[in-house]
Amino acid sequence: MRWWLIATVAMLGGCVSSGTTTEDPSRQEAAWKWDLPSYFPTPRVPTDNPMSETKFQLGRALFYDPRLSGNGQQSCASCHHQDKAFTDGLSTSPGSTGELTHRNAQALANSAWHSTYTWANPALVTLEQQMAVPMFGTDPVEMGVNDSNRDIVLSRLRSDSNYASQFAKAFPDDANPMHFGNIIKAIATFQRGLISADSKYDRYLQKRATLSETETRGMNLFFGEQAECFHCHGSFNFNDQIVHAASRDLEIAFHNTGLYNIDGKGGFPFPNRGIFEFTGLASDMGKFRAPTLRNVAVTGPYMHDGTMKTLEEVLDFYAAGGRVITSGPNTGDGRYNPNKSDLIVRIQLSDQDKQDLIAFLKILTDENLLTNPRFSNPRQP
């Protein structure tokens, strides 16, 4: 559907990594300090885009800059607000033309460890590749950069003397560093540095906090066989697609959770049909990536299309083993979707169980991430 975006990235002056090689972790440490808990592995970093503070700060400035869009008014931060864990609180988001995106804006923290990006694209395996989608994509239009306005966008940035200095410092080996290949590298570096590892749950693991009774019950339910949340959300990042510096294989899993079952044939509404859009396999209809649950209490609405407004609604959906839609074009009983994952079955959860699970999910919120000036707009006090 959008394979051309991968080619677009490759053509940006050879400046964006394919993701097939990685920097030796010992070399990364010399240039960048990963301040991580012991249970977080070192992220994988492309060899042609090593981490550096100057590049991180340049990426931060670009992330918040509306000049980096077709209309000069849309920034990455338009859809990724820090106080919402870099989501935007909307079901779907307006792009630079006013057109709504097809899918819910995903949280960005800890994206350094994702093995694929966006909701359902097995081809996007690096942040550098992913950045081409919002930047240059046409269905839907997000940032709205294209062949007709590319030079205009660059001229806006080149008119800023601060950028001239920042690009030169971030890319000292590039004689003409201000181009889209380096823009993508800088923003990817900023995103790779958005670390969320200071929730109450993290402090509990580090013996710096004590959980309440309801939080403890919720944790035991989450990691136990009754609720079985851990099958898709059991990693340190509370998802099941993980890659890091020592990984030999990519962990790539996509799931159909029974959100739709149009006409009883397993259908999902176009254009949100999961990795089926890439494979064409009927069995892949409705398969999407399991998102991280870190900061989930502040990242609603939920699901790939933002059709569930609250965590309570999400728990009811999973407890039922799928969603039943009784009217409209998407009518169907998702509980009986023929492609639904075997992990999604009806489970018995009392009202107290649900309250306990939500109490646990709330302690995955990292207030430092939501307020840290290091991740905020550098142009605002």
C-alpha positions as CSV (number, residue, x, y, z in Angstrom):
1,M,0.0,0.0,0.0
2,R,2.8,2.4,0.9
3,W,5.9,0.5,0.0
4,W,7.0,3.6,-2.0
5,L,7.8,5.3,1.2
6,I,10.6,2.9,1.9
7,A,12.1,3.8,-1.5
8,T,11.6,7.5,-0.7
9,V,13.7,7.0,2.5
10,A,16.4,5.2,0.5
11,M,16.6,8.0,-2.0
12,L,17.2,10.7,0.6
13,G,20.9,11.0,-0.3
14,G,21.6,7.6,1.1
15,C,21.2,9.2,4.5
16,V,18.7,7.0,6.2
17,S,19.5,3.6,7.6
18,S,18.0,0.4,6.4
19,G,18.2,-0.9,9.9
20,T,20.1,-4.0,9.0
21,T,23.3,-3.0,10.9
22,T,23.7,-1.7,14.4
23,E,26.3,0.3,16.3
24,D,28.4,-1.6,18.8
25,P,27.0,-0.8,22.3
26,S,30.4,0.0,23.6
27,R,30.9,2.7,20.9
28,Q,27.4,4.1,21.7
29,E,28.4,4.6,25.4
30,A,31.3,6.9,24.4
31,A,28.9,9.3,22.7
32,W,25.7,8.8,24.6
33,K,24.8,7.8,28.1
34,W,21.8,5.5,28.3
35,D,20.4,6.1,31.8
36,L,18.3,2.9,32.1
37,P,17.1,0.6,34.9
38,S,18.9,-2.8,35.0
39,Y,15.9,-4.6,33.4
40,F,16.0,-2.4,30.3
41,P,18.4,-3.6,27.6
42,T,20.5,-1.2,25.6
43,P,18.5,0.0,22.5
44,R,19.6,-0.9,19.0
45,V,20.9,2.1,17.1
46,P,21.7,2.3,13.4
47,T,25.4,2.5,12.6
48,D,24.8,5.5,10.3
49,N,22.8,7.5,12.9
50,P,24.6,7.2,16.2
51,M,23.2,9.0,19.2
52,S,24.6,12.4,20.2
53,E,23.4,15.2,22.4
54,T,23.7,17.8,19.6
55,K,21.6,15.6,17.3
56,F,19.1,14.9,20.0
57,Q,18.6,18.7,20.6
58,L,18.3,19.4,16.9
59,G,15.7,16.7,16.6
60,R,13.8,18.1,19.6
61,A,13.7,21.6,17.9
62,L,12.5,20.0,14.6
63,F,9.9,17.9,16.3
64,Y,8.2,21.0,17.7
65,D,8.7,23.2,14.6
66,P,5.5,23.8,12.4
67,R,7.7,25.1,9.6
68,L,8.5,21.5,8.9
69,S,5.2,20.9,7.1
70,G,3.5,21.7,3.8
71,N,1.3,24.4,5.3
72,G,3.9,25.7,7.7
73,Q,1.5,25.1,10.7
74,Q,1.8,21.4,11.4
75,S,4.5,20.0,13.6
76,C,5.2,16.4,14.8
77,A,4.0,17.7,18.2
78,S,0.6,18.6,16.7
79,C,-0.3,14.9,17.1
80,H,2.1,14.0,19.9
81,H,1.7,16.0,23.1
82,Q,4.1,15.5,25.9
83,D,1.5,15.7,28.6
84,K,-0.4,12.8,27.0
85,A,2.7,10.7,26.6
86,F,3.2,12.0,23.1
87,T,-0.3,11.1,21.9
88,D,-3.1,13.7,21.3
89,G,-6.3,12.6,23.0
90,L,-8.1,12.2,19.7
91,S,-9.5,9.1,18.0
92,T,-7.8,10.2,14.7
93,S,-5.9,13.4,14.0
94,P,-6.1,16.1,11.4
95,G,-3.1,16.4,9.1
96,S,-1.8,19.6,7.4
97,T,-4.6,19.6,4.8
98,G,-7.3,19.0,7.5
99,E,-7.8,15.4,6.4
100,L,-8.1,13.0,9.3
101,T,-5.6,10.2,9.6
102,H,-6.9,6.7,9.5
103,R,-5.5,5.6,12.8
104,N,-5.0,6.7,16.4
105,A,-1.7,8.6,17.2
106,Q,0.6,6.2,19.0
107,A,2.7,7.0,22.1
108,L,6.3,7.7,21.3
109,A,8.1,6.9,24.5
110,N,10.4,3.8,24.4
111,S,9.9,3.5,20.7
112,A,13.7,2.8,20.6
113,W,12.8,-0.8,21.4
114,H,10.1,-1.4,18.8
115,S,10.8,-4.0,16.2
116,T,8.2,-2.5,13.8
117,Y,6.5,0.9,13.6
118,T,3.1,2.3,13.0
119,W,0.1,0.1,13.8
120,A,0.5,-2.5,11.1
121,N,3.5,-2.2,8.8
122,P,6.0,-5.1,8.9
123,A,8.3,-3.2,6.5
124,L,9.1,-0.3,8.9
125,V,11.8,-1.6,11.2
126,T,13.6,1.6,12.1
127,L,12.5,5.0,13.4
128,E,14.3,6.5,10.4
129,Q,12.1,4.6,8.0
130,Q,9.0,5.3,10.0
131,M,9.6,9.1,9.9
132,A,9.1,9.1,6.1
133,V,5.4,8.1,6.7
134,P,4.2,11.2,8.4
135,M,6.6,13.4,6.5
136,F,5.9,12.4,2.9
137,G,2.8,10.2,3.1
138,T,-0.2,11.0,0.9
139,D,-2.8,8.6,2.2
140,P,-3.4,10.2,4.6
141,V,-1.5,13.5,4.4
142,E,0.1,14.3,7.8
143,M,3.0,16.7,7.5
144,G,2.3,17.2,3.8
145,V,5.8,17.5,2.5
146,N,5.9,16.7,-1.2
147,D,7.8,17.5,-4.4
148,S,6.0,20.7,-5.0
149,N,6.8,22.2,-1.5
150,R,10.0,20.4,-0.5
151,D,12.3,23.3,-1.4
152,I,9.9,25.8,0.3
153,V,10.0,23.8,3.6
154,L,13.8,23.6,3.5
155,S,14.1,27.4,2.8
156,R,12.1,28.1,5.9
157,L,14.5,26.1,8.0
158,R,17.6,27.6,6.2
159,S,16.4,31.1,7.0
160,D,16.9,30.3,10.7
161,S,20.5,30.9,11.7
162,N,20.1,28.7,14.8
163,Y,19.4,25.8,12.5
164,A,22.5,26.4,10.4
165,S,24.7,26.1,13.5
166,Q,22.8,23.1,14.9
167,F,22.9,21.1,11.7
168,A,26.6,21.8,11.3
169,K,27.4,20.6,14.9
170,A,25.1,17.5,14.6
171,F,26.5,16.4,11.2
172,P,30.1,17.7,11.1
173,D,31.1,15.4,8.3
174,D,28.4,16.7,5.9
175,A,29.4,19.7,3.9
176,N,25.7,20.6,3.3
177,P,23.9,19.1,6.3
178,M,20.5,20.7,6.0
179,H,18.5,18.2,3.9
180,F,15.7,15.8,4.6
181,G,17.9,12.8,5.2
182,N,19.5,14.6,8.2
183,I,16.2,16.0,9.3
184,I,14.8,12.5,9.5
185,K,18.0,11.3,11.4
186,A,17.7,14.1,13.9
187,I,14.0,13.6,14.7
188,A,14.6,9.8,14.9
189,T,17.4,10.5,17.4
190,F,15.1,12.7,19.5
191,Q,12.4,10.0,19.5
192,R,14.9,7.3,20.3
193,G,15.9,9.3,23.4
194,L,12.3,9.6,24.7
195,I,12.7,7.1,27.6
196,S,9.9,6.3,30.0
197,A,11.3,4.3,33.0
198,D,10.2,6.2,36.1
199,S,6.7,5.1,36.8
200,K,5.5,4.0,40.2
201,Y,5.8,0.4,38.9
202,D,9.5,1.0,38.0
203,R,10.1,2.4,41.5
204,Y,8.4,-0.7,43.0
205,L,10.7,-3.0,41.0
206,Q,13.7,-0.9,42.3
207,K,12.3,-1.2,45.9
208,R,11.7,2.6,46.0
209,A,7.9,2.4,46.3
210,T,5.2,0.2,47.8
211,L,2.1,-0.8,46.0
212,S,-1.4,-0.5,47.5
213,E,-3.5,-3.6,47.9
214,T,-5.6,-2.9,44.9
215,E,-2.5,-2.2,42.8
216,T,-0.9,-5.4,43.9
217,R,-4.1,-7.4,43.1
218,G,-4.2,-5.7,39.7
219,M,-0.5,-6.6,39.0
220,N,-1.1,-10.2,39.9
221,L,-4.2,-10.3,37.6
222,F,-2.2,-8.7,34.8
223,F,0.7,-11.2,35.0
224,G,-1.5,-14.2,35.9
225,E,-3.5,-16.8,33.9
226,Q,-6.9,-15.3,34.8
227,A,-6.6,-12.1,32.9
228,E,-3.6,-13.2,30.7
229,C,-2.7,-9.6,29.8
230,F,1.0,-10.6,29.9
231,H,0.9,-12.7,26.8
232,C,0.9,-9.5,24.6
233,H,2.1,-7.0,27.2
234,G,4.5,-8.8,29.4
235,S,7.9,-7.3,28.5
236,F,9.7,-4.5,30.3
237,N,7.9,-2.2,27.8
238,F,4.5,-3.8,28.2
239,N,4.3,-4.9,24.5
240,D,5.5,-7.9,22.6
241,Q,7.5,-6.4,19.7
242,I,11.0,-5.9,21.2
243,V,14.4,-5.4,19.7
244,H,17.6,-4.3,21.4
245,A,21.3,-4.1,20.8
246,A,21.9,-7.8,21.6
247,S,18.9,-9.1,19.7
248,R,19.6,-11.8,17.1
249,D,16.1,-12.0,15.8
250,L,13.3,-9.5,15.5
251,E,10.2,-10.2,17.7
252,I,7.4,-9.3,15.3
253,A,3.9,-10.2,16.3
254,F,0.5,-8.8,15.0
255,H,-2.8,-9.7,16.5
256,N,-6.5,-9.8,15.6
257,T,-8.4,-9.1,18.8
258,G,-11.9,-9.4,17.5
259,L,-12.6,-5.7,17.3
260,Y,-14.7,-6.2,14.1
261,N,-16.2,-9.1,12.2
262,I,-18.1,-7.4,9.3
263,D,-20.8,-9.7,7.8
264,G,-19.4,-12.6,9.9
265,K,-16.6,-13.1,7.5
266,G,-13.7,-11.6,9.5
267,G,-13.8,-8.2,7.7
268,F,-12.4,-5.0,9.1
269,P,-13.4,-1.6,7.7
270,F,-11.3,-0.2,4.9
271,P,-8.6,1.2,5.1
272,N,-7.8,-0.2,8.6
273,R,-7.4,-3.8,7.8
274,G,-4.1,-4.5,9.5
275,I,-1.1,-6.2,7.9
276,F,-3.5,-7.6,5.3
277,E,-2.9,-4.4,3.5
278,F,0.7,-5.6,2.9
279,T,0.4,-9.4,2.7
280,G,-3.0,-9.8,1.0
281,L,-3.5,-12.9,3.2
282,A,-7.1,-13.3,4.5
283,S,-5.7,-14.7,7.7
284,D,-3.9,-11.4,8.3
285,M,-7.1,-9.3,8.1
286,G,-7.4,-7.2,11.3
287,K,-3.9,-8.0,12.7
288,F,-2.3,-5.0,14.4
289,R,0.7,-4.4,16.6
290,A,0.1,-4.6,20.4
291,P,1.0,-1.1,21.7
292,T,3.0,-0.5,24.9
293,L,0.8,0.0,28.0
294,R,3.3,2.3,29.6
295,N,1.5,5.6,30.3
296,V,-1.7,4.0,29.0
297,A,-3.9,5.9,31.5
298,V,-3.1,9.2,29.7
299,T,-3.1,7.9,26.1
300,G,-6.8,7.3,25.3
301,P,-8.8,6.9,23.3
302,Y,-7.7,3.3,22.5
303,M,-7.3,0.7,19.8
304,H,-5.9,1.4,16.3
305,D,-8.9,3.5,15.3
306,G,-9.5,5.2,18.7
307,T,-13.0,3.8,19.0
308,M,-12.8,2.9,22.7
309,K,-12.8,5.9,24.9
310,T,-11.9,4.5,28.4
311,L,-9.9,1.8,30.0
312,E,-13.1,0.4,31.4
313,E,-14.4,0.0,27.9
314,V,-11.2,-1.8,26.9
315,L,-11.4,-4.2,29.8
316,D,-15.0,-5.0,29.0
317,F,-14.1,-5.7,25.4
318,Y,-11.3,-8.1,26.4
319,A,-13.4,-9.8,29.1
320,A,-16.1,-10.5,26.4
321,G,-13.5,-11.9,24.0
322,G,-14.4,-9.4,21.3
323,R,-16.7,-6.6,20.4
324,V,-20.3,-6.9,19.2
325,I,-21.6,-4.2,16.8
326,T,-25.3,-4.4,16.3
327,S,-26.0,-1.7,13.7
328,G,-24.4,0.3,11.0
329,P,-21.9,-0.6,8.2
330,N,-19.6,-2.4,10.6
331,T,-22.2,-4.7,12.1
332,G,-20.8,-8.0,13.3
333,D,-19.8,-10.1,16.3
334,G,-16.1,-9.8,16.8
335,R,-16.1,-12.7,19.3
336,Y,-16.5,-15.1,16.4
337,N,-14.0,-13.4,14.0
338,P,-12.5,-16.4,12.1
339,N,-9.0,-14.7,12.3
340,K,-9.1,-13.8,15.9
341,S,-6.1,-14.6,18.0
342,D,-6.4,-17.7,20.2
343,L,-5.2,-15.6,23.1
344,I,-8.5,-13.6,23.0
345,V,-11.1,-15.6,24.8
346,R,-13.9,-14.7,27.2
347,I,-12.6,-14.3,30.7
348,Q,-14.3,-13.9,34.0
349,L,-13.5,-10.5,35.6
350,S,-15.5,-9.2,38.5
351,D,-16.1,-5.4,38.9
352,Q,-13.4,-5.5,41.6
353,D,-11.0,-7.3,39.3
354,K,-11.5,-4.6,36.7
355,Q,-11.0,-1.8,39.3
356,D,-7.8,-3.6,40.4
357,L,-6.5,-3.9,36.9
358,I,-7.1,-0.3,36.1
359,A,-5.3,0.7,39.4
360,F,-2.3,-1.3,38.2
361,L,-2.4,0.2,34.7
362,K,-2.4,3.7,36.3
363,I,0.9,3.1,38.1
364,L,2.5,2.6,34.6
365,T,2.3,6.4,34.2
366,D,5.6,8.1,34.2
367,E,5.0,11.7,35.4
368,N,8.6,12.6,34.7
369,L,8.1,11.8,31.0
370,L,5.0,14.0,30.9
371,T,6.7,17.1,32.4
372,N,10.5,16.7,31.8
373,P,11.7,20.0,30.2
374,R,14.3,18.0,28.3
375,F,11.5,16.6,26.1
376,S,9.5,19.8,25.8
377,N,9.3,22.5,23.2
378,P,12.6,24.4,23.3
379,R,10.9,27.6,22.0
380,Q,8.6,27.8,25.0
381,P,9.6,28.9,28.5
